[in-house]
């Protein structure tokens, strides 16, 4: 394994784990707000209790897996300090906005959870809306940075400044951001469905709430999976026209016209696997939707629901793998190479130790989640 491989392995392990948590927080935030809004409008306590259950999950995820965002920042500045210094100067506005949104999101999540049924319903709904809104704006600015690394649109001729308006006009930004939103909502829906099915099996929680979460989770999972697939195709189309190197690396097509001498061998196979898994997820979701509430206690439904709850996050990880590794050997396509900015002083020989340490840390966090949410 080369130093570049070791560095990317360490960074990918941390980033992928964090992305799962961040995606669930985003999806759950809109679900919590939406369920409470429906419950208050219809005077339906089941929806209100569903919102409370979802908001509890938000707090637990944010307090555990979400903390890995700090580890990602440390790793980036440790592994590629020169690159991050340059990127921070060029893209200071998106970084500053992200920091502000993360802080705001944290505060709204805390207020929303602590004030549930303690303040006026209308005021609590306003807090929930801004909780969901700030959770949406965090990935927008992160995707702005990612789109810039795809294609540095707006970079001045001297390479020392970026035009803000052109930065946000990057052709790959809108489809990339839209795909992030729909994928997060769909994944959160399938995870909610799986959690509700397991709640039935373990006889944990209110059966009516579990039934509602099961139905709404399946509906959201399947419903948002369709636009997720459509905007994913849009993103690929945009890459084909603007960043042919990435398109060729992901799909394995048209490499002779892209400037890629030898596209990453595994990425086209990973891409094909993702397409198959998305199809399986859709079919399983439709089956669960048609199975109906009467069969929710059957072992087959519980197994299928658990499977989609695991499969949907896996598809997100596959997508992030393609996004990251399709850049190679560049950090910024055709401009900045990974190896050129790698910190030679970092002891990459002990990457395995770091990964094992992170694995133990994540295991502890998941145990905390299980004890707090299941074995209360």
Buried (B, 14 or more C-beta within 10 A) or exposed (E): EEBBEBBBBBBBBBBBBBBBBBBBBBBBBBBBBBBBBBBBEEEBEBBBBBBBBBBBBBBBBBBBBBBBBEBBEEBBBBBBBEBBEBBEEBBEBBBEBBEBBBEBBBBBBBBBBEBBEEEEBEEBBBBBBBBBBBBBBBBBBBBBBBBBBBBBBBBEEEEEEBEEEEBBEBBBBBBBBBBBBBBBBBBBBBBBBBBBBBBBBEEBBBBEBBBBBBBBBBBBBBBBBEBBBBBBEBBBEBBBEBBBBBBBBBBBBEBEEBEBEEBBEEBBEBBEBBEEBBEBBBEBBEBBBEBEEEEBEEEEBBEBBBBBBEBBBBBBBBBBBBBBBBBBEBBBBEEBBBBEBBBEEBEBEEBEEBBEEBEEBBEEBEEEBEEBBEEE
